[in-house]
Every structure is written in C-alpha cells, then in structure tokens.
Amino acid sequence: MTSSQKKAVETYRNRLTEKGLARFEVVGRDADRDLIRALAKRLAEGGKEAAHLRKTVQSSMTGTSPTRGAILEALRRSPLVGADLDLKRPRAPGRKVSL
C-alpha cells in the first residue's frame, strides 16, 4: 500500500473507533453473507431494536429461556400505557337460561 492508502485506512479506523465501532472479519457460508451483514448493520445502528435483537440472538445462542417478567415488561412497553382506559364493567346478575 502507498502512504496515502495507509493514511486513508488509518483515518477510517479512527472514525470507527470514535463512533464506538470496530471492523472485524468473520468466516461463514456464502449463503449467509447478506444475513450477517444485515444483522451487523442493525446492531451497529443501536437503539431499542438493536438491543432487542442483541438480546434475542444472545438467548438463542446460549439456549436460555426467557427470564421471568418478560410478559410484564412487554405490557409496560405497550403504546396503551398511560392511556387512562376505563376497564371496569357493570356487574349485573346473570340471565336465566332455559335448558
């Protein structure tokens, strides 16, 4: 490599480091190339989706079952949280049924 190419590579790697990213190489099947790239891209973006994806992949790889409270956690993430819904219904005696 020429000195300008070396400098360009060094600058690129420094920018990645500043963003908290690292470049690495993996070995896998050719058919999985697009999947691995999409996964890496999504994880690098960060945010809630990346955290959820990371957690899902980690639990899949370790073979652990979901932790207790996962349903409650999902309900707390619901868009209806804080919507002040009135879920009470009137209590009325049952109707008579002829059998």
N, C-alpha and C positions, 0 to 999 in steps of 0.2 A: 504494500500500500504506500501511496505517496504521503507526504506530510500533511497535505490538505485533506486527504481522506481520513487520516488518523485523527486530525483535529475535529472533523465533522462527526466522526463516530464518538469521540470523547464528549463533544458538546451535546450530542443526542442522549448519551447515557447520563450526563449530568442533569439534563432536563427531566428525564425519567425519575432519577433519584429525588429531585426536588418535589415531584408530584407524589412521591411515595411508592413508585412502581419499580419493578425490576424486569429485566429481559432475561428469559431463560429458554432452554431448548428441551423438548420432550420427545420421546420416541413412542410411536403408536402406529396403528393401522392407517393406511391411506384413506380408507372409507370414513374414518372418524375425524379427519382433518377439519372439516367445516364445523363439526360439533364442538371440538376442543377450542377452536378459535372463537366461536360464538360464546362459549362458556367463559373463556378468559376475558373477552371484551366486556361481558355483562358484569363479571366480578370486579373488573378494573373501574367500572363506572361508579361503583359504590352506591350508597343509599339503601332503602328498605328492601327493595327487590334483590339486590346483591347479597344482603345479609340473610334474607330468607333462602335464597339459592345456596349460599355457602352452608347454612345450617342443614338444609336438606341433603346436599351432597355428602357432608361430613357424617350425618347419621346413617346414610346409605352405605358409606364405606366402612364404618365401624360396626354396622349391624345392630345398633342400639335402637330400641323402640322409643317412640316419642315420650317426652317427660310428662310428669303429672302436671295438670293445669293447662294443657295445650288448648283444650276447648274453651276454657275461661279466657285465656289470652286471645284467642280468635274472636270471641264475642266482644272483648274490650276494644278490638281494632275495628269493629263494625261501624259503618257510617251512620247508624242509628243511635250511637251513643250520645247522650245528651239531647235527644230529640223530644224529651218530655212526653212520651206516649202514654195515654191512659189505657192501661191494660186490664182494668177492673171491669167485670161484667155483673149485671144484676143477678142476684140469687133468687130464683123463682122455684116454687115447688114443681116437681115433675108432672107430666100429664098422665092421665090414666090411659092404659092401653088394654084393649080387649083381645084376649088370646083365644 
